[in-house]
Amino acid sequence: MLIQVRDLMRESWALYKNNFALFAKIVIWLLIPSVILSLLPYFISSPIIFLAANFFLSLASWVLSVLITIAVILAMDAIIKKEPVNLKKIYSLSYSKTFWGIVISILVTLAVGFGTLLLVIPGIIFSVWFSFSLYTFVLENKKGTEALSSSHQLTKGKFWPILWRWIAPNLVYGILLLIVILIPIYILDFAFGQPGASFTETPPWWSALIANIIPVFVAPLFYAIGFILYNSVKKEKGAALPQ
């Protein structure tokens, strides 16, 4: 049976909490572009230079995020299999997989974006179909469209259950993340004698900084949802195959 939502949330939280220090070591590299992007508007006054710098930094940040996501998935796989987690080997393997990780991410984005342009419903359908594409690539070495096809095969006959299992945990954890972000922002607004300043058209520097830093360290929790759900779907599909 496909994992229940409550168990998916419990297991993803346990995986994240019990290995927070390890995941933090991996995702901490994302702080570099996140901090720079957060502070960029406060140091560059020229609109043209700002747009150019923002574009290239955002692109670099996205490429780095693909590499980091692959590394986190590999680390989670080693943890679940009770294998030693060697960060040097994980980084090396992640580097070798980054190119195809980028290609697959682009293919999924284009497919979902195209579906959304047609109508919202096709966009949702494609997002579920291809939601395991990166996991099938990292863990099964399925490349390019093969990763998307493999993800689609996994979701066949399970569209609504999988959609609900994506929405519910992400919604709950997303709301909690928003609260965790807002609390220090409110506190700093009052501490600097500017209550409500973070919610104006020109928010202070600490607002952008907090809003970008905290999600970096919480990201593995959301990756854990997909990882555990992927394994559950794979297990169920395997059990359904004739022996």
Beta strands, then each sheet from edge to edge (+ up, - down):
end
